[in-house]
Amino acid sequence: MNNSLWFEGLTDAVGFLGGSLLGFGLGQLFGLDIFDQGYSNSVIGGIVLVGLGGGLALQAVRRWRHSLSVKDQVP
């Protein structure tokens, strides 16, 4: 099942969404509201944290999935 496209898509989506939510929560903790009016520094900072959280979590999930496939191939 590790090589199926379904598993790959599901883990990518969960990783990106989870990381984005963590970035959003971290931004809220720092007082950065992405839904505030205008494009102030706090809004841009919050958007950056959401993007970084989603991207880093997606890369972490892909590395984890790659390590699973490597373990399956080693005799």
Backbone as a chain_set.jsonl record, in Angstrom:
{"seq": "MNNSLWFEGLTDAVGFLGGSLLGFGLGQLFGLDIFDQGYSNSVIGGIVLVGLGGGLALQAVRRWRHSLSVKDQVP", "coords": {"N": [[0.811, -1.194, 0.0], [2.107, 1.178, 0.404], [3.14, 2.284, -1.908], [1.043, 3.226, -3.353], [-0.909, 5.597, -5.172], [-3.003, 6.767, -3.864], [-2.358, 6.604, -1.125], [-0.12, 8.241, -1.173], [-1.208, 10.74, -1.988], [-3.034, 11.204, 0.094], [-1.365, 11.329, 2.392], [0.235, 13.511, 1.687], [-1.7, 15.56, 1.641], [-2.64, 15.55, 4.311], [-0.276, 16.145, 5.67], [0.384, 18.714, 4.625], [-1.897, 20.217, 5.336], [-1.939, 19.875, 8.129], [0.536, 21.051, 8.843], [0.113, 23.658, 7.943], [-1.941, 24.44, 9.652], [-0.572, 24.309, 12.071], [1.308, 26.349, 11.625], [-0.45, 28.504, 11.424], [-1.514, 28.493, 14.027], [0.806, 29.058, 15.477], [1.307, 31.607, 14.513], [-0.945, 32.924, 15.551], [-0.336, 32.711, 18.231], [1.832, 34.431, 18.381], [0.533, 36.748, 17.841], [-0.108, 37.378, 15.216], [-2.357, 37.968, 12.801], [-3.848, 36.527, 10.117], [-6.215, 37.148, 8.934], [-6.785, 39.768, 9.27], [-7.654, 43.166, 8.333], [-6.381, 44.614, 5.327], [-2.878, 44.766, 4.304], [-0.847, 44.535, 6.406], [2.255, 44.37, 8.299], [1.937, 42.362, 10.219], [-0.042, 40.76, 9.107], [1.197, 39.818, 6.765], [3.371, 38.476, 7.939], [1.971, 36.442, 9.303], [0.859, 35.057, 7.128], [3.198, 34.148, 5.933], [4.136, 32.399, 7.938], [2.116, 30.435, 7.862], [2.48, 29.436, 5.262], [5.156, 28.504, 5.413], [4.89, 26.584, 7.436], [3.123, 24.722, 6.231], [4.626, 23.961, 3.943], [7.042, 22.941, 5.058], [6.07, 20.832, 6.622], [4.94, 19.241, 4.627], [7.255, 18.481, 3.203], [8.505, 17.017, 5.229], [6.714, 14.882, 5.54], [6.971, 13.703, 3.045], [9.648, 12.874, 3.121], [9.45, 11.034, 5.22], [7.707, 9.161, 4.023], [9.337, 8.319, 1.941], [11.363, 7.07, 3.397], [9.944, 4.894, 4.343], [9.504, 3.466, 1.978], [12.097, 2.816, 1.275], [12.85, 1.136, 3.368], [11.159, -0.999, 2.81], [12.306, -2.034, 0.514], [14.834, -2.958, 1.153], [16.527, -5.971, 1.727]], "CA": [[0.0, 0.0, 0.0], [2.942, 2.367, 0.522], [3.451, 2.875, -3.208], [-0.171, 3.61, -4.071], [-1.126, 7.038, -5.336], [-3.976, 7.149, -2.842], [-1.594, 6.811, 0.103], [0.731, 9.411, -1.392], [-2.041, 11.933, -1.976], [-3.602, 11.396, 1.427], [-0.33, 11.773, 3.316], [0.602, 14.879, 1.298], [-2.756, 16.474, 2.072], [-2.643, 15.622, 5.774], [0.936, 16.851, 6.071], [0.297, 20.134, 4.292], [-2.943, 20.839, 6.14], [-1.484, 19.91, 9.518], [1.593, 22.046, 8.966], [-0.488, 24.98, 7.79], [-2.656, 24.743, 10.895], [0.441, 24.601, 13.084], [1.815, 27.682, 11.325], [-1.499, 29.448, 11.785], [-1.544, 28.549, 15.485], [2.008, 29.766, 15.919], [1.071, 33.014, 14.208], [-1.901, 33.437, 16.534], [0.394, 32.809, 19.488], [2.661, 35.624, 18.275], [-0.317, 37.906, 17.578], [-0.15, 37.655, 13.782], [-3.667, 37.538, 12.32], [-3.863, 36.553, 8.654], [-7.523, 37.6, 8.469], [-6.939, 41.192, 9.576], [-7.836, 43.964, 7.123], [-5.189, 45.203, 4.725], [-1.658, 43.962, 4.212], [0.135, 45.044, 7.361], [3.358, 43.438, 8.555], [1.459, 41.207, 10.979], [-0.765, 39.893, 8.185], [2.2, 39.17, 5.906], [4.089, 37.525, 8.787], [1.103, 35.295, 9.526], [0.779, 34.303, 5.871], [4.496, 33.475, 5.763], [4.176, 31.264, 8.861], [1.22, 29.392, 7.341], [3.149, 28.836, 4.107], [6.325, 27.744, 5.869], [4.417, 25.403, 8.161], [2.605, 23.757, 5.265], [5.71, 23.449, 3.096], [7.975, 22.114, 5.84], [5.391, 19.586, 6.998], [4.82, 18.441, 3.411], [8.56, 17.881, 2.951], [8.741, 16.011, 6.272], [5.901, 13.71, 5.217], [7.562, 13.042, 1.873], [10.857, 12.169, 3.577], [8.981, 9.874, 5.989], [7.18, 8.177, 3.081], [10.49, 7.761, 1.226], [12.046, 6.13, 4.286], [9.154, 3.669, 4.382], [9.714, 2.704, 0.742], [13.465, 2.291, 1.308], [12.832, -0.011, 4.293], [10.487, -2.11, 2.142], [13.14, -2.581, -0.562], [16.048, -3.567, 1.695], [16.227, -7.362, 2.129]], "C": [[0.856, 1.262, 0.0], [3.213, 3.034, -0.815], [2.205, 3.343, -3.946], [-0.311, 5.133, -4.117], [-2.096, 7.583, -4.295], [-3.254, 7.479, -1.55], [-0.724, 8.058, -0.014], [-0.075, 10.705, -1.32], [-2.608, 12.243, -0.601], [-2.556, 11.903, 2.416], [0.16, 13.175, 2.978], [-0.422, 15.882, 1.816], [-2.767, 16.644, 3.587], [-1.424, 16.385, 6.274], [0.846, 18.339, 5.821], [-0.737, 20.833, 5.166], [-2.53, 20.946, 7.608], [-0.407, 20.955, 9.749], [1.072, 23.467, 8.837], [-1.228, 25.388, 9.056], [-1.682, 25.03, 12.043], [1.051, 25.987, 12.879], [0.815, 28.767, 11.683], [-1.569, 29.613, 13.305], [-0.35, 29.284, 16.06], [1.878, 31.263, 15.658], [0.093, 33.654, 15.192], [-1.234, 33.626, 17.888], [1.263, 34.067, 19.518], [1.85, 36.891, 17.996], [-0.385, 38.302, 16.121], [-1.45, 37.095, 13.215], [-3.719, 37.655, 10.806], [-5.183, 37.077, 8.1], [-7.801, 39.063, 8.81], [-7.079, 41.974, 8.269], [-6.508, 44.538, 6.639], [-4.028, 44.229, 4.684], [-0.598, 44.564, 5.116], [1.233, 44.0, 7.563], [2.894, 42.203, 9.312], [0.692, 40.23, 10.085], [0.228, 39.122, 7.303], [2.995, 38.136, 6.71], [3.273, 36.28, 9.058], [0.981, 34.419, 8.293], [2.069, 33.531, 5.628], [4.587, 32.256, 6.684], [3.283, 30.113, 8.393], [1.881, 28.676, 6.163], [4.353, 27.997, 4.492], [5.907, 26.468, 6.599], [3.92, 24.329, 7.215], [3.704, 23.137, 4.42], [6.673, 22.547, 3.839], [7.342, 20.79, 6.25], [5.226, 18.67, 5.789], [6.144, 17.754, 3.088], [8.889, 16.803, 3.978], [7.956, 14.738, 5.989], [6.489, 12.971, 4.023], [8.848, 12.299, 2.239], [10.483, 10.919, 4.365], [8.488, 8.778, 5.056], [8.312, 7.532, 2.283], [11.235, 6.765, 2.1], [11.274, 4.819, 4.422], [9.407, 2.816, 3.147], [11.12, 2.124, 0.684], [13.533, 1.072, 2.23], [12.179, -1.225, 3.658], [11.365, -2.771, 1.102], [14.396, -3.275, -0.056], [15.72, -4.984, 2.171], [16.541, -7.646, 3.576]], "O": [[0.365, 2.326, -0.376], [3.491, 4.233, -0.857], [2.313, 3.82, -5.076], [0.12, 5.845, -3.209], [-2.001, 8.745, -3.9], [-3.509, 8.52, -0.943], [-0.608, 8.835, 0.933], [0.336, 11.658, -0.658], [-2.658, 13.4, -0.184], [-2.835, 12.814, 3.196], [0.471, 13.952, 3.881], [-0.061, 16.924, 2.363], [-2.89, 17.762, 4.087], [-1.531, 17.187, 7.202], [1.188, 19.142, 6.689], [-0.482, 21.922, 5.68], [-2.744, 21.975, 8.249], [-0.439, 21.67, 10.751], [1.531, 24.372, 9.534], [-1.153, 26.54, 9.484], [-1.941, 25.891, 12.883], [1.284, 26.715, 13.844], [1.191, 29.825, 12.188], [-1.67, 30.731, 13.81], [-0.482, 30.045, 17.019], [2.288, 32.084, 16.479], [0.287, 34.795, 15.613], [-1.528, 34.581, 18.607], [1.411, 34.695, 20.567], [2.413, 37.984, 17.922], [-0.69, 39.454, 15.812], [-1.627, 35.878, 13.156], [-3.643, 38.758, 10.265], [-5.264, 37.417, 6.919], [-8.926, 39.538, 8.654], [-6.667, 41.493, 7.213], [-5.636, 44.896, 7.431], [-4.167, 43.043, 4.984], [0.431, 45.046, 4.642], [1.142, 42.883, 7.054], [3.403, 41.107, 9.075], [0.767, 39.016, 10.279], [0.097, 37.91, 7.126], [3.263, 37.041, 6.215], [3.812, 35.173, 9.049], [0.996, 33.192, 8.389], [2.036, 32.389, 5.169], [5.06, 31.198, 6.267], [3.658, 28.947, 8.515], [1.844, 27.448, 6.08], [4.55, 26.904, 3.96], [6.498, 25.407, 6.401], [4.255, 23.155, 7.373], [3.716, 21.925, 4.202], [7.08, 21.506, 3.322], [7.999, 19.749, 6.23], [5.358, 17.452, 5.913], [6.159, 16.574, 2.739], [9.489, 15.784, 3.635], [8.472, 13.636, 6.175], [6.5, 11.74, 3.999], [9.105, 11.213, 1.721], [11.109, 9.871, 4.21], [8.801, 7.604, 5.255], [8.26, 6.339, 1.981], [11.691, 5.731, 1.613], [11.873, 3.758, 4.595], [9.513, 1.593, 3.243], [11.323, 1.056, 0.108], [14.198, 0.087, 1.909], [12.582, -2.357, 3.923], [11.194, -3.958, 0.824], [14.969, -4.1, -0.768], [14.764, -5.187, 2.92], [16.339, -8.767, 4.043]]}, "num_chains": 1, "name": "protein.A"}
